[in-house]
Amino acid sequence: MLLRNFKRPVQSVALSPDYKNDKTYLSGGLAGQLILTTGGRVGVSSDANTTSAAAAASGWLGSIGLGSNTGVDRVLHSGEGSISTIKWSLSGKYVLWVNEQGIKIMRTNFKLDSADADSAWKRIGHIDRPSRRSWEDMAGVWKARCDWINNDQLESDDDDTSMLIEPRTQITRDKEKASTTPNKPKKLKVEKVVVGWGDTAWVLNIRPETIGTGKQAGERIAGSADIAHK
């Protein structure tokens, strides 16, 4: 068990999909900081080192052999009000969090090649909260909820339905199509997430990293997010 004191109320914690190996998790709360924590000693209670003074003290103790692996904290984002929700995507490549100003999506360090290391923990999307008057008072009170959509399960359900309606004809059509249709390039996988917050719900598409065009020609873009439905 790991026990960590952030000295502020924590409202949401999300473990890395590979927590067993990387001992990494994200947390946030009333302090308005999205904090990335890595490492820590099992069975030891420790204070978070999110301030420069705490980090310096930890480093000084370690330099003279008195320190210990109590974990490292890094503030990824702050200054936009309390954080109510944090959730990693099913692939682990993205993380979504919600603060009082809106919905944020970030590219994680999960499944990144060394050549793309600069994309780690880079924000790729922001969706503003609604501008209606009620949101001015309630944005910090309403707790957002989100759920990443498993597209594979949805596609499997669709296939099962078509087989029940017309089993033999559908199989025959699939075989004929496979024999006459050339292989197409594999499409980049788009991840989807549903966010419910207050009186509003969003369905968002999270698109994987690409090579930019126009002003960003040749640049590696960590990813992008857009609203599919609101």
HELIX and SHEET records of a PDB file:
HELIX    1   1 TYR A   19  ASP A   22  1                                   4    
HELIX    2   2 SER A   52  SER A   63  1                                  12    
HELIX    3   3 SER A  114  SER A  119  5                                   6    
HELIX    4   4 ARG A  133  MET A  138  1                                   6    
HELIX    5   5 ASN A  151  ILE A  165  1                                  15    
HELIX    6   6 PRO A  167  THR A  180  1                                  14    
HELIX    7   7 GLY A  214  GLN A  216  5                                   3    
SHEET    1   A 2 LEU A   3  ASN A   5  0                                        
SHEET    2   A 2 SER A  45  ASP A  47  1                                        
SHEET    1   B 4 VAL A  10  LEU A  15  0                                        
SHEET    2   B 4 THR A  24  GLY A  29 -1                                        
SHEET    3   B 4 LEU A  34  THR A  38 -1                                        
SHEET    4   B 4 VAL A  72  HIS A  77 -1                                        
SHEET    1   C 4 ILE A  83  TRP A  88  0                                        
SHEET    2   C 4 TYR A  94  ASN A  99 -1                                        
SHEET    3   C 4 GLY A 102  ARG A 107 -1                                        
SHEET    4   C 4 LYS A 122  ASP A 128 -1                                        
SHEET    1   D 4 ARG A 145  ILE A 149  0                                        
SHEET    2   D 4 GLU A 191  TRP A 197 -1                                        
SHEET    3   D 4 THR A 200  ARG A 207 -1                                        
SHEET    4   D 4 SER A 224  HIS A 229 -1                                        
SHEET    1   E 2 THR A 210  ILE A 211  0                                        
SHEET    2   E 2 ARG A 220  ILE A 221 -1                                        
END                                                                             
